[in-house]
Amino acid sequence: MSRFHGDPDRFEAVAALVAAEFGRSVRYVADVAGGQGQLARELRKRHGYEVTVVDPRPHRLRGVAGATEAFSAARASYYDLVVGLHPDEATRAVVESAIVRPIVVVPCCNFWDRSRKLGRDALLAAIEDWLDERGVAHRREQLAFDGPMNIAIVTAAS
C-alpha cells in the first residue's frame, strides 16, 4: 500500500512525459510543490535528471534533494525545466516560469484565480489564455493515470 494519496501511476506518467518531451535537452529540473519527492525520485532513477524538490514542507524521501522554501518564478532560470504535478498554491509560479523556461504543469485545484470558481476545463483554459496572452506556445497532454486532473500543459523552451 502506498504512503501517497491518489493514483501512484501519476509519478511514472509525468516522468515518462518529461523524458519523451525533453529527453537530454534538460538536465536540472525543479519539482515544484513535490512533497516527499516521489516524482523527483522517478525522474532521477529512471531518467537520469538532476531534480530538486522545491517545497516549504520539509519531509522528503531518503536521497531526494530539496529546497525547503516556496517556489518563485524568479528562480526558474536556475533550472532547465520546471515541473508542477498538482502544485496547489504554486500553480501560478510554475506557469509564470514558462516565460523563461519550459514547464510541465498538471494543475489540480483552482489556485489560479481565487476570485471565481473554476472547474477542470475552465482552469486549464484560464492557464492557456494566460500563456497565449504572453505568446508562449503550449499544448495539452492526457496522462495515463486515474483521476479528473490528469491533463498536463506543456510548453517548449522560450
C-alpha positions as CSV (number, residue, x, y, z in Angstrom):
1,M,0.0,0.0,0.0
2,S,1.3,3.4,-1.0
3,R,2.0,6.2,1.5
4,F,0.8,8.7,-1.1
5,H,-2.7,9.9,-1.9
6,G,-4.1,9.5,-5.4
7,D,-3.0,7.2,-8.2
8,P,0.6,6.2,-7.7
9,D,0.9,5.9,-11.5
10,R,0.9,9.7,-11.8
11,F,4.6,9.9,-10.9
12,E,5.6,7.5,-13.7
13,A,3.2,9.1,-16.2
14,V,4.6,12.6,-15.6
15,A,8.2,11.3,-15.6
16,A,7.6,9.5,-18.9
17,L,6.1,12.6,-20.4
18,V,9.1,14.7,-19.3
19,A,11.6,12.1,-20.8
20,A,9.6,11.8,-24.1
21,E,9.2,15.6,-24.5
22,F,12.6,16.8,-23.4
23,G,15.0,13.8,-23.4
24,R,18.5,15.0,-22.8
25,S,17.8,18.6,-23.7
26,V,17.3,19.3,-20.0
27,R,19.3,18.3,-17.0
28,Y,18.3,20.3,-14.0
29,V,14.6,20.0,-13.0
30,A,12.6,21.8,-10.3
31,D,9.8,19.6,-8.9
32,V,7.7,22.4,-7.5
33,A,5.5,21.5,-4.5
34,G,6.8,18.0,-4.9
35,G,6.1,16.9,-1.4
36,Q,8.1,13.9,-0.3
37,G,9.7,13.7,-3.7
38,Q,8.2,10.6,-5.4
39,L,8.2,12.3,-8.8
40,A,11.7,13.6,-8.3
41,R,12.9,10.1,-7.4
42,E,11.2,8.7,-10.6
43,L,12.8,11.4,-12.7
44,R,16.3,10.8,-11.2
45,K,16.3,7.0,-11.1
46,R,14.6,6.1,-14.3
47,H,15.6,9.0,-16.5
48,G,18.8,10.5,-15.0
49,Y,17.7,14.0,-14.3
50,E,19.1,16.1,-11.5
51,V,16.0,17.1,-9.6
52,T,15.3,19.4,-6.7
53,V,12.0,19.3,-4.9
54,V,11.1,22.9,-4.1
55,D,8.5,22.8,-1.4
56,P,8.2,24.5,2.0
57,R,7.2,21.2,3.6
58,P,10.4,19.6,4.9
59,H,9.7,15.9,4.7
60,R,11.4,14.1,1.8
61,L,12.2,10.5,0.8
62,R,15.7,9.5,1.5
63,G,18.1,10.6,-1.2
64,V,15.8,13.2,-2.7
65,A,17.3,16.7,-2.9
66,G,15.2,19.5,-1.7
67,A,14.9,23.2,-1.0
68,T,12.5,23.9,1.9
69,E,11.0,27.1,0.5
70,A,8.1,28.3,-1.6
71,F,8.9,28.4,-5.3
72,S,9.1,31.7,-7.1
73,A,9.1,32.1,-10.9
74,A,12.0,34.5,-10.3
75,R,14.1,31.4,-9.6
76,A,13.0,29.5,-12.7
77,S,16.1,30.4,-14.7
78,Y,18.2,28.4,-12.3
79,Y,16.6,25.2,-13.8
80,D,16.3,23.8,-17.3
81,L,12.7,22.7,-16.7
82,V,10.0,23.5,-14.1
83,V,7.5,20.7,-13.3
84,G,4.4,21.0,-11.1
85,L,2.4,17.9,-10.6
86,H,-0.7,19.1,-8.7
87,P,1.3,22.1,-7.3
88,D,-1.7,23.7,-5.5
89,E,-0.7,27.2,-4.3
90,A,2.4,27.1,-6.5
91,T,0.4,26.7,-9.8
92,R,0.8,30.3,-10.8
93,A,4.5,30.4,-10.1
94,V,5.0,27.3,-12.2
95,V,3.1,28.7,-15.1
96,E,4.8,32.1,-14.8
97,S,8.1,30.2,-15.2
98,A,7.1,29.5,-18.8
99,I,8.3,33.0,-19.6
100,V,11.9,31.9,-19.2
101,R,11.9,28.0,-19.1
102,P,9.8,25.2,-20.4
103,I,7.2,23.8,-18.0
104,V,5.1,20.8,-17.4
105,V,2.1,21.6,-15.1
106,V,-0.7,19.3,-14.1
107,P,-3.0,21.6,-12.2
108,C,-5.5,20.3,-9.7
109,C,-7.5,22.7,-7.5
110,N,-8.2,26.2,-8.5
111,F,-5.3,28.1,-7.0
112,W,-5.1,30.0,-10.3
113,D,-7.9,32.5,-9.7
114,R,-9.5,32.6,-6.3
115,S,-12.0,35.3,-7.4
116,R,-14.1,32.8,-9.3
117,K,-14.8,29.1,-9.2
118,L,-13.0,27.2,-11.9
119,G,-13.7,23.6,-12.7
120,R,-11.1,21.5,-14.5
121,D,-11.8,22.7,-18.0
122,A,-12.1,26.3,-17.0
123,L,-8.9,26.1,-15.0
124,L,-7.0,24.6,-18.0
125,A,-8.5,27.3,-20.3
126,A,-7.5,30.1,-17.9
127,I,-3.9,28.9,-17.8
128,E,-3.8,28.5,-21.5
129,D,-5.3,32.0,-22.0
130,W,-2.5,33.4,-19.8
131,L,0.1,31.6,-21.9
132,D,-1.5,32.8,-25.1
133,E,-1.5,36.4,-24.0
134,R,2.3,36.2,-23.5
135,G,3.0,34.3,-26.7
136,V,4.1,31.1,-25.0
137,A,3.5,28.0,-27.2
138,H,1.8,25.2,-25.3
139,R,-0.2,22.0,-25.7
140,R,-2.3,19.7,-23.6
141,E,-1.2,16.1,-22.9
142,Q,-3.6,13.5,-21.5
143,L,-1.7,11.4,-18.9
144,A,-2.2,7.7,-18.2
145,F,-3.3,7.8,-14.6
146,D,-6.7,7.8,-12.9
147,G,-8.4,10.9,-11.7
148,P,-10.1,14.0,-13.0
149,M,-6.9,16.1,-13.0
150,N,-4.7,14.1,-15.4
151,I,-4.1,16.6,-18.1
152,A,-0.7,18.3,-18.4
153,I,0.0,21.7,-20.1
154,V,3.5,21.5,-21.7
155,T,5.5,24.4,-23.0
156,A,8.6,24.4,-25.1
157,A,11.8,26.3,-24.4
158,S,11.3,30.1,-24.7
